Amino acid sequence: MTRLLFDSAQTQVSSWEVLPMRFHALSSDRVVVTNLVGEHVVLPRAELDEVVTGGRPAPATITAMRARQMIRAPEDTLPLELLAMKLRTQKRRLAELTSLHMFVVTLRCEHTCRYCQVSRQATGRGEFDMTQETAEAALGHVFASPSQQLKIEFQGGESLLNFDLIKWVVLRAEQLNHDEQRDLAFVIATNLALVDDEMLDFCAEHQIVLSTSLDGPADLHNHNRRRPGQDSWQRAVEGIRRVTARLGPDYVSALMTTTEESLDQPEAIINSYAELGLTGIFLRPISPYGFALRLRGGGRYDTQRWLEFYRRGLAHIIELNRAGTPMTEIYAAIIAKKMFTNDDPGYVDLTSPAGIGIGGIVYNYDGGIYACDEGRMLAETGDQTFRLGTVHDSWADIMGSHKLLDPLWESFTLSVPGCDQCAFEPWCGADPTFHHATQNDFAGHKALSAFCARNTGIFTYLVELADSDSFVKDLLYSWAHR
């Protein structure tokens, strides 16, 4: 498609070609336009019309779109090559292949959380612990991955109930890595109720990060995350403080899950993080997997109600930063990196091809291998769609299985109807597990997709904020470059 380009300095006319780009209406008169790799510009709708109809767009519009390879003039020799190079940079993680390896070391847990997504077992049920033999076989898969960066994350149940195995895996992995020389890291996902000095000493020695759950103030957290004595919040807070004191603030992080009771109090939830000295919070919706929704109804709210919660929460975080209290909304930071850089942070839910299997993989306590943790949760209710095999199968057979390749192929967003024309496609992802669970289809019908509605709402809100408030734009930009 050829259009006219006006050089404001020389008032000369030359031709330009419109390159692949997409737009999304922010309002009746403003649009956000993205190129193939997600670089964007916000324009009056009339300016975009001038560009595509051969009218007289403002010189600033031409400059901005030309710089982002949305259009090219005859003298521009590199736009397509630049786009190809940027796309290769974004997709470089595909060659690294599977850096995150999740070990479900036990299903035992002393909590009874309302939104628990797996079939937790009583603390005395040792048959639901991973064995050293299973862990050894799983480590074979970890080091079969070609990725230079390897992260082993221990999950449960409550992972600390099988801390002896965690210690064994860490020491064995370090031993194997003596020859491999990979960048090896460890994370323990735990409610922190059982953490003690011996565990902290081991974590300090081996630089292990702890990830916990904190749903907000004491009454909300204890309501969501129940345990005998109703002291879940107290133990979590005490644990966070102990980890911070022993290891430092960078060695503990917390996640919250939004239940129906959370929706009216985003400010209180965020303040509870700030009061503990935590500088990041991930405002997460509840996930439609496993037993969480079927048994306890912790997620009986629609997407729009959650988006209202998210907007209020993000607005409060912005005001905290404006007042001098540092706080990052982690999901917005992930998106900001896609908005303002050519780097892909590798967050599994926002990758295409999807991050299942090739971004992270799960080794269950019984040796079953799953493409993602959500796939393991679905298996607990009888759906084995994302079970790829066992630790006794070869790495090649696991990664070459049609059970992994089919959802990856079918959910590649550049070719999925509804995604291929969406301006936000470069920032978004596929999440075939979510769409299988909610629509029984790996790609999903986008008009009916809560995943699509939620992310489109967030993307639109972030663009509007950045376009209207220079402080917010600078804040998002700083999050993107951390």
N, C-alpha and C positions, 0 to 999 in steps of 0.2 A: 504494500500500500504506500503510495507516494503522496507527500504533502508538501506545502511550502514553508520554508524557514526564513524568518526575517532577521537579519543581522542588525541589531540596534545601533551599532557603531557606524556601519557603512551604509545602512539603509538599503542593502542589496538583497536580492531574493535568490535563494537556492532551494533545492529540493531536499526532503528528508523521507526516510522510510520508518514506518511505525513497526517496532519490534514487539515480540510477544509481551503483553501486559494485561492486567486485569484490574477491575476497580470495584469498590464497595461504597455504597451511599452512606455517608454519615448523617446526612440530613437532606432536605430537598434541594439544597444549593451547594453542598460540599461533599467531596468524594476523596477516598484514599485510593491511590493507584500503586500497584506493586509490579515489579518485574519478576522474572523467572526465579530469582533467588531470594526474593522478599525485601529488597531495597524498596523504599516507599517514598511517596510524596503526597501531601494533602493539597488539593486544588479546589477552587470554585468549580462547580459542575460546568459552568459556561466555558471555562478555560479548557477543560478536557474536550468539550464539544468542538472548540476551535481547532484543537490539535488534530482530531480524527476526521474533521470535515474539510480541512484545508483552509481554515479561516486565518485570523490574525491573533494568535495567542500572545500573551505578554512575553517579552524577552526573558524574564526571570523563569517563566514556565518552561521555555525551550531549554534554558541552561540547566535547570534542575532535572528535566527528563533526559536530556542528552547525557548528563553526568552519570545517570543510573542505567544507561543503555536501554532506555525505553523507546528512544528514537535515535536514528543516525543520519548524518549528512553524508553527501558523496565523498567528502574528504576524510571521513571517519573510517579508518581501516581496521580498527581492533574491537569494536563493540561485541561482535559475536564470540570472538576469541576470549575476551574478558569475561563474558557471561559463562562460557564453558569452563574457564579456569575457576571462577567463583563456585560454580556448581560442583566441580571436582573437589574443591576444598571442603564444601559442606558435606559431601558424601564420603569423605576420607575414612570415617569410622567403619564403613562397610568392610574395608580391607583389614581392619584391626580385629573385628569379629569376636564378640563375647568377652567383655572385660569383667562383668559382674556375675559372680557365682554365689547363689544363695543356698546355704545348708540349713535344712529344717532339722535341727538336732533333737527336738522332742515335740510331741503334741501336748505334753503335760503342762498344766497351768493352774495357779492358785487364784486367778481372777475369773470372774464370770461377766465379761463385758457384754453390754446390750447389743453391740454391733459386731460381735465376734464372727468372723467369716469362715472359720473352720470348726471341726468337731473337736473341741478341747477335751482333754482327758484328765482324770483326777491325778493328783500329785504322786500317788503310789503306783501308778500304772507304768512300770518300767519297760514293758514290752513296746511302748510307743516312743522309745528313745532310739536314735541312730546309733549303730554299733561302729567300732573301729574298722571292721572289715568293710562296711558300706562306705564309711568316710574315706578309706584308702582308695577304693575304686572311684569315688567321686573326685578325689584329688587327681587321679589319672586324667579325668576329663578336663579339670581346671588347667593343667599344664599342657594338654593337647590343643587348647585354644591358641591361635597365633598371636593374640593380643600381647603387646608389651606391658600394658597396664592390667593387673589382675587384682580385683577386690573380692575378698571372701566375706560374705555377710551371714552371720549366724542368726537364725530365726526360730520361733516356736509356734504354738505354745509359748511358755516362758523359757527362753533359751538358757537362763542361768541355772535351771533345774538339772541341766546336763553339762555343767561347767567343766567337769573332768574331760569330756570329749572335746569341748572347745579348746582347752589347753593342748590336748593331744594333736588336734588338727593344726593349730597355730605352729607348734614346734615341728610337726612333720612337714608342713608347707614350707617353713623356713629352711628346713633341711634340703628339701627338693629344690628350692630356689637357689641354693648355694651354687649349683651348676647352671641353672636356668638363667639367673641374673635378670629376672623380671622386676618391674616396679610393683611390689606386693604390699597390699594394705588389708586391714581387717576392720570389720564393724560388728558390734553385738547389738541386736535389737532386743530391748528388755524393758519391762515396766519399772525396773530399779528397786522393786520392793525387797529383793533378796540380796542386793549387792553388799559385799563386805570388804574389809581391808585387804584380805588375801586376793580377792578378785581385782581390786583396784591396783594393787601392787603388780599383778601380772599384766594388766592392761597398760600400766605405765612402762613396764619393761619392754613391752612389744608394740608400743604406740598404737593401741587399739582404741578406736572411737566407739562411744556408746550412743545409741539412738533410742529415745524413749517416747512415750506418749504423754501429752498434757493437753487435756481438752478445755482448760480454762480455770475459772475459780473453783474452790473446793466443792461447793454444792453441786455444780454441774459435772465436774470430773468424777466425783464419787457416785453420782447418779448413773453416769454412762459406764464407768469402769468399776464394777462391784467386786469386793473381796471381803472375807470374814473380818469383822471389826470396822468396816466402812472407813478404812484409813488409807485408801489408795492414793488420794491426793497428797496426804501428809508424807507418805513413803516416797512418792515420786519427787516431791519438792526436796525432801531431805537427800534423796539420791543425787539429784541434780547439783545440789550444793556440795556434796561430798566429792563428786567427780570433778567439779570446777576447782575445788580447793586442792585436790590431789594431783590432777592431770592438767588443769587449765581450761579456760572457757571454750577453746577450740575442739575439745575432746568430748563434748556432749551437745546433742541437738535434740529437739523435741518436735513431734508432729501432733496435730490435733485432727479430730474427725468431727464433722458437722452433723449433729443429730437435730431432730426437730426442736429440742429444747435450746439449742445453740443459736437459733436463727435470730432471736431478739436481743442478743447480747454480744455482738462482735467486738464492741469497744472494751467490755469487761474481759473478754477472752484475751485480747491483745495486751491489755494492761497487765494481766497476770503474767505474761511472758516478760514484759518490760521490767516488772518488779523483781523478777528473778535474775535480771541481767542478761537475758537471752535477747539477741539482736536480730533474730530471724524467726519468722512464723510462716507455715504453709497452710493456707486456708483451704482445706480439702473437703469436698463433698463425700458423702458416704458412697461406698461402692456396691453395685448390685450383684454381689457374688455370695455363694455359699449360704450359710445359715442366717446371715445378718438380717435380711429382709423377711425371710420366710417365717422366722420364729419370733422375732422381737419387735419388728416394726420401727426400728430406729431411724429409718430413712423415709418416712412418709411425708415427703415434701416435694414440690415440683421444681423444675429447673429455674423458673422465674423467681421463686422465693429464695433459692440459694443465690442467684445473681444479685438480688437486692442485698442479701447478707454480705456478699463479697464486695460490692461497691461501697457499702457502709464501712466495712473493715479496711479496705484499701484507702478510703478517704481519711480514716482515723490514723492510719500509718503515715500517710503523707503529712498530716498535721503534726504528728509526733516529730517527724524529721524537720519540719519547718520550725518547730520550737526547740530543736537542738538535741532531741533524743533519737539516736540512730536505731532504726528498725527496718528490716527488709521483708517484703512479702515475697517468698521464694518462688512461687509460680509466676508472678509478674516479672521477677528477675530473669527467669528462664526465657520467657517470651521476649523480654527486652533485649537479651543477647541475640535473638533471632531478628529483632527489629532494627538494631543499630550496629550489628557486626556481621561478618561473613562466617562466623563460627557457629557450629551446631553444638549446644551443650550436651547432647546425647540423652536427654530425658526420654525414657522409653515411650511414654504416652504421646509424645510430640515428635515422633520420627517417622519418616517414610523412606524406604520400606519400614514396616513396624519394627519396634525394638524387641519383640518376643524372640527368644532364642539367640538371635544375633547380637542383641544388646545385653541381655541378662538371661540366666537360666537357673532352674531350681532343682535341687537334689532333695527329694523327700526323705523322711526318716527311714522309710522302708526300701529305699533304693530306686524308687520311681523318679524319672526325670520329666520335668514339665517345662513348657516353653516360657512360662511366666508364673508368678505367684498366684495371680488370679485364676490361671488354668488349674493350679492345684486346688484352689478353693472350689472351683466348679466340680472337680473330681470328687470332692467330699459329698456332693449331692448326687453323684452318679454320672456326671457328664465327663467322659474321658477324652473329649475332643483334642485337648492340648497336652495329653500325655504322650511323650515322644519315644519312650522306651524305659530302659533301666540302666543303672550304672555298669551293668555287665555287657551292654551293647557297646559297639565301637563308636568313637567320636564321629567318624565319617557317616556311619549309619544314622546316628541321631541328627546330625546337621543336614543330611541329605534326605531325610524322611519327608514324604509327601504331607505328613501331618504338620510339618513346619513350613514347607515350601508353598503349599496351597494357600494358607492364609496370608503369607507374605505377598504372593503374586496377586491375589484377588483384592488386597487392600492397598496397593501402591497408589498413592493419592493422585499422581499426575495422570492416571488413566481411569480413576473412579468417577462415574457420573455424579455430579454435584460438587466434587472436589476439584475437578480439572478446570472448572470455570470460576472458582472461588478466589478472590483476591488474597485471602488469608492462607491459601494452601501451603506456601513456603514456611509459614510459622506453625502450622498445625501438624497433625499426625493421623494415623489410621485407627489404632486401637481395635484390632479385630476381635479381641477377647470381649470387650465391652459390647460390641455390636452382635457378636454371637450370643452373648448372654441375654441381651434385650430384644434382638430381632431375629435370632437364629440365622444370621447371615454375616460373613466376615466383613463385608464392606458396609452394609447397613443402608437403609433408605435415609438420605440426609435430611429430608424434610421432617422426618419423624425421630431423628436422632437427638437424644439429650446431650450426648457428647458434642455434637455439632452446635447445638443451640448454646450450650454453656461456653464453649470456646469462642464462638462468634461474638457472643455478648462481651466476653472479657477483652478480646482483641479490639472491638469497637470502642469500648470504654477507655482502654489504654491510649489508643490513637487520639481520641477526643481530648483526654486530659493533657497529653503531650502537646497537642496542637494549640490548646487554649491557655496553658500555664507554663511559662518558661522554667519555673522551679521544678515542676513535675518532670518536664522533659530532661532537665539536668540530673534529677534524681534517678530516673529510669536509665539514663545513659551511664551513670556511675554504677548502678547495679549490673548493667550489661558488661562492664569492663572489669569486674572483680574476678 
